[in-house]
Structure formats: C-alpha cells, structure tokens
Amino acid sequence: LENQAWDVILCDFSLPKFSAPQALVLVQKEGFDLPFIILSGTIGEESAVESLKAGAHDFIIKGNLTRLAPAIQRGIRDANVRQEQRQRERELEAIASISMILRKTTTLETMLSQLLDETLDLINTDIGSIWLYDAATDTANLSIQRGLDLKNLSTSFRPGEDIPGMVIKTGEKIIVREYQTDPHVLKENRHRIPKGIGGACIP
C-alpha cells in the first residue's frame, strides 16, 4: 500500500494466517481511504454486519460475483467523492487561515512566509517559493523559498527569462515535470537543480 497507489482493496474474509477484519484495522491505522470489499463463501449475516460497522464498504458472497463489478465502481466513486470533500475542506481552511494572516501580519516578509507555508501545507509538499515582480527594475525576484537551496541559482529574471520571467511575461502558469531538462530553464541553471524535481509556477 505504501509503495504504489491502489484503487480498491479486495479481501477474503478468512485466510490461514490473516483475516479481513485484521486487514481492515491495518488499512484504517495507516489512514488509507480506499474501498474495502470483503469476499467470502462462508461469511454469516452477523459477521457481515459487524464488518460493515467496522468500516468495510461492502461484502460479496463468492457465489454471487456478479455484484463485484458494480460494488467496485460504487466504492471508487464514493472514495473520489470523499477525497473531493476533504480537498474542499482543506481549501476552505487555507482560505480562512490566509485571511487571518492578511489581517494580522504587519510586514511583507512575515506575510509571504506564512502564505508560503500555508500553500505548501495545502498541496502537501515541502518545496516552494514566492517570486515578486519589481516594476522599477522590470524583474521577477525571489522573495522567499522553502526546502531547496537556491544559493547557486539565479534569483532575479527579466520578463521572458527562465520560468519565473516567462510566467510574468505571459501571465500563464507553467508546469514542469523535470527542471533539469526543461527548455524554459536557463542552461546555466539546469545542472544546478537536483535531478527529479519538477513543479508549477503560477501567476
């Protein structure tokens, strides 16, 4: 479960050294919100009800597997709805937190720091930065960053230069899978960025 993403969990109710209730407890303990469907040829009504109360999403008698495909589809659909609801809740919490930050902070530096932290927490990452456009110098300048040492990278770009400058020029977001090979990144900067890092720059 930790090594790759899964859409659904199908579990036999009784195994020689494991059981569906044990598997369900493990999944819940790890915090995975996946459709958990129990398959069994021997499960009784009482055990089925207890499993559903414990958090299983459905149980299928092996003699009636025609119900399996609809159960999987329904479970995945319901899981997607729950995920969307959680995302909306996080977004509303972030908006409320940002509103409070804007009301309470007295310096631009503090405001940017807290805004970046809130944004990184919302999208569940620890690397990010905020760039500000300076009309007096006509440049996009790094104001604050987290999680990546940018000491050896350029921190000021004119409109059209590198990713921050291109976003300033076009007003459109740029999404990059790999900074080291992306043509938007200046050649002299590419080798200084660790391999395997991508991201999005949003105006």
Salt bridges, closest charged atoms under 4 A:
ASP12 OD2 - LYS62 NZ 2.70
ASP33 OD1 - ARG82 NH2 2.81
ASP33 OD2 - ARG86 NH1 2.66
ASP58 OD1 - ARG67 NH2 3.24
ASP58 OD2 - ARG74 NH2 2.67
ASP117 OD1 - ARG146 NE 2.90
ASP149 OD2 - LYS151 NZ 3.77
ASP182 OD2 - HIS184 ND1 2.76
